[in-house]
Each structure stands twice: as C-alpha cells, then as structure tokens.
Amino acid sequence: MKKTLAVIVLVFFVLLSGCEKKVPRVNSPAPDFILKDIEGKSVRLSDYRGKVVVLEFWATWCPPCKLAIPEFNSLYEKYIGREFELLAVSIDEDSSGLRSFAKEYGISYPVLADNKNVAELYGITNIPTTIIINKEGIISNKHLGYVPGMAELLSEDIEALL
C-alpha cells in the first residue's frame, strides 16, 4: 500500500512538473516578442540585439508604476543615442487610453501594449517589474517593485553592460 501511494505521488509530481511553464531567469535568453507601440507600429525585441534593453512591465492603474515614470524618463534621456533602449510594456487590459496616459504623464520612452502573452511569457506576477537584457539578448538582472532612486540603481546595471 505504501509503495502504491509513493508511486502515485511520484507520478503526480512528474506530471505536475511537466505542466509547469518555463519562466526565463537571469542568465537565460530573453524571449522574443512583437508588440504594438502606442502609435500602432510593431516593435520586435530582437531588433534591439546589440543594445542594452530595459523592459519595464507596468500598468496605468498602478501607483508605484506612476511614481517610477520620472525616473524612467530620466534614465531614457541619460542613455538615448547610446547602445540602449527602454521599452515600457503595459499590462493594462484596455490599451485604448495608453496614448493619452503617456502624453499626460510626459512619458518620453516607447510604450508598448501587451497582448497578454508577453507578461506571461516573462513570468510577470508583480508590477512594476524591470528586466535588464544585455547586448547578446541575455537577461542580466531583474528588479521587482519601485524604490526612490531607481534610475541610479538601474544605471549601475546599464553602465556595466554598455
């Protein structure tokens, strides 16, 4: 009886682990995607190979995400023209207001509307979440949440990769 129960438990865990999604981790390749920006233009992550890319997963209804906008504007302005790109991936269910939100909050960096798949692909469960991708397309760091001075913290990661 004990052996049968042990076999059933083992089979259950093997089947369960096979259903588990593989979430990219630090030092693993960043999954490629194509999303539309707020102008309707398609943006493919792999087109930025050779640049350090910051992916910022956020939403318009998220208070810490709103607090982070000036920091990301500052970060974007600091590195524009270098081998760098910042892409803000909005997980809002309704993306129709993204363009007006970006204008109202003065967002200077590209804003992309998630199609529900990219956040899932990256295993995003909390926002804001910031992912740093190196020039070779490998995830080099991941930051959860927002803290004042975030731009300085991210600058350290970016400088090390540029």
Secondary structure, DSSP 8 states (H G I E B T S, - for coil): -HHHHHHHHHHHHHHHHHHS-----TTSB----EEEETTS-EEEGGGGTTSEEEEEEE-TT-HHHHHHHHHHHHHHHHHTTSSEEEEEEE--S-GGGHHHHHHHTT--S-EEE--SHHHHHTT--SSSEEEEE-TTSBEEEEEES--TTHHHHHHHHHHHH-
